[in-house]
Amino acid sequence: MVLSAPRPRFLRSISCLGFWARQLQQQSSGSVYSSIHGFSQEEIKEKLQAFPGGSIDLLKQDSGIAVLTINNPHRMNAFSGTMMVDLEEKVTQLENWTDGKGVIVQGAAQTFCSGSDLNAVRAMSNSQDGMKMCMFMQNTLTRLLRLPLISVALVEGKALGGGAELTTACDFRLMASGSVIQFVHKHMGLVPGWGGAARLVGIVGSRNALKLLGGAIKVDSELGVHVGLVDGVLKVDQESERAETSLQHAESWLSQYTKGPAPVIKAVKKVVLSGRELPLSDALRTEKDIFGTVWGGPANLQALAEQIQTQVTLSEFL
Ligand SMILES: CC[C@@H](C(=O)O)C(=O)SCCNC(=O)CCNC(=O)[C@H](O)C(C)(C)COP(=O)(O)OP(=O)(O)OC[C@H]1O[C@@H](n2cnc3c(N)ncnc32)[C@H](O)[C@@H]1OP(=O)(O)O
């Protein structure tokens, strides 16, 4: 079995859609590559295990917001091979998190992520292994973006190379002032390979993407907001003892969108996801199916009862 995680309910519920929806259905867990593309997830996992270091830490909170931390501070949170494997496992856990509503992706020790661990990249520089690592990371980051959770990349410090690509695998990006996102790939004689270019075009448009990649431009929070890459800037008051940390800021920012029961928030993400990824007719049919999962559900019935209650109280008053 190449990909063992169960398919999200969203994909299972698509029954009569067109070409693109069927494509999505075939992709177990929302992945892009599987055995039909000659790709073996297990084979590359085994190779990646030879490059240890760091960890990916997942904290699921009662609020329904999880915190995923890229943790390899001695290498500016660069991704070792085992961290790539770890990320895939943590994404599987998030796919199966029934009570989840949101996830914040952050780096440890006030920096975000400096991309691939260059030591691993050097050791895997033959093109076949490089391609397999790229397919593995595309699968994982595509699944991250397709989670039925609202996701935010919290960028403090530097997000470089693959780290910049990781930010594009979230629904939103928040930047602490003084931070930088930079697609440094051109300086390395490369282009993004973790799906970052395709996602960047979707976020900022092709002209801005060409500028950011072609110029390997350092994007600070101001430029990030200007081009539409960044959704909010966090200014942390380090003087005040009671000041919120960037993570606390990010949690309260995200909680604006995650108030309410998990099935409803998940449904919100799913209708947006289908609108983002599917042709209109297929997206409309999918939206209808997702609507069917919340129509008459507990939150819907409660909201209706409360409205009737309010109307009765009002009419008594009048
Ligand atoms: C496949 C390509 C692409 C992709 O996957 O899409 C990539 O991601 S390739 C990697 C792209 N990233 C980079 O090129 C960043 C390289 N690093 C730097 O430019 C700098 O280290 C920094 C991130 C700007 C930080 O600079 P500074 O604050 O001056 O700290 P140091 O340079 O001293 O770094 C501390 C420490 O961390 C090690 N480090 C940093 N990044 C990486 C990395 N990507 N891989 C491995 N190690 C990394 C750095 O070597 C230092 O280690 P020591 O010398 O042992 O202290």
The ligand as an ORCA input file, in Angstrom:
! r2SCAN-3c Opt
* xyz 0 1
  C      15.902     21.748     -2.888
  C      16.115     23.202     -2.832
  C      15.245     24.049     -1.995
  C      13.968     23.351     -1.767
  O      13.958     22.370     -1.059
  O      12.960     23.850     -2.321
  C      15.844     24.440     -0.678
  O      15.178     24.711      0.265
  S      17.515     24.468     -0.594
  C      17.847     25.401      0.902
  C      17.545     26.848      0.700
  N      17.951     27.560      1.847
  C      19.060     28.273      1.900
  O      19.808     28.404      0.960
  C      19.365     28.912      3.253
  C      20.806     28.672      3.635
  N      21.094     29.333      4.875
  C      21.342     30.665      4.981
  O      21.303     31.411      4.018
  C      21.655     31.177      6.355
  O      22.059     30.109      7.157
  C      20.444     31.880      7.027
  C      19.212     30.999      7.073
  C      20.146     33.180      6.263
  C      20.804     32.247      8.488
  O      21.982     32.995      8.508
  P      22.686     33.307      9.911
  O      21.686     33.906     10.842
  O      23.931     34.069      9.603
  O      23.027     31.883     10.536
  P      24.048     30.803      9.966
  O      24.242     30.924      8.503
  O      25.266     30.797     10.807
  O      23.187     29.476     10.210
  C      23.145     28.857     11.478
  C      23.412     27.399     11.265
  O      22.334     26.863     10.502
  C      22.875     26.158      9.382
  N      21.894     26.208      8.281
  C      21.151     27.254      7.903
  N      20.379     26.907      6.874
  C      20.658     25.634      6.580
  C      20.186     24.723      5.625
  N      19.220     25.055      4.734
  N      20.674     23.474      5.626
  C      21.606     23.084      6.527
  N      22.124     23.916      7.480
  C      21.640     25.168      7.500
  C      24.138     26.904      9.054
  O      24.971     26.097      8.264
  C      24.671     27.142     10.443
  O      25.245     25.937     10.916
  P      26.650     25.947     11.703
  O      27.638     26.581     10.779
  O      26.933     24.506     11.984
  O      26.404     26.761     12.935
*
